[in-house]
Amino acid sequence: MFLFPNLKKYEKAKSLPEIEVTEREFIKLMVESGETEDKAKFHATMSKGLGSAVMIGKQMVKIKV
């Protein structure tokens, strides 16, 4: 069993372009990628609070402050 199953995803994320969007745009992108609106809002809150980027499709998306 591999101890860190998401390590490959992490390595891929480091090489993706990062864009900054509004919170509304962030939620819209997540919903378009297949997430529920509630989960998208949760991720937006966490990303905004931590100041981190989230991989959505083939880009890293960060909420503008």
N, C-alpha and C positions, 0 to 999 in steps of 0.2 A: 504494500500500500504506500502511495506517495504521500508524504507528510504535508506538503504545501500544494494542494491541487490548483490554486489560483496563481501560482508563481509565473506561469507562462503568460497569463492575462496581464499580470503586473509588468512583466518585461515588455509586452506589446504596448501597453499604455504609456510607457516612458518615451516611446518614439513617435507618438501621435501628436498632431498639432493641437494647441490649446486655444480655445476661443472664450471670450467673455460675453455673456448674454444677461438679459434681465431675468428676474425670477419667473415671470410669466412665460418668457421664451423657453427657459429651462424646463418648466413643467410641460409645455407643449411638445418639446423635443422628446422628452421621456415617454409621453403618451403615444406619440407617433412611432416610437421604437417598440411599443407593445406593453408598456407598464400601465397599471391602473392609475387613475388620477390621484387616488389616496396615497399610493406608494410614491408617485412622482412628487407630490407635495411634501411627503416625509423626507425624501432624498434632498429636495430643495432646501428644506429647513436645516437638515444636517450639513449639507454642503456650505450653505451660507454661514452657519454658526462656526464651522471649522475653518472656513476659508479655503476649502479644498475643491479640486476639480473631479468630475465624475466622467467615466468613459460612457459615451452615448454613441452608438454606432462606431464610426471610425474617427472620432475626435474626442478630445478631452474638453469638457464644458465646465466653466466656472461662472458663478453668479457675480455680476458687477456689484461693487459696494457703493 
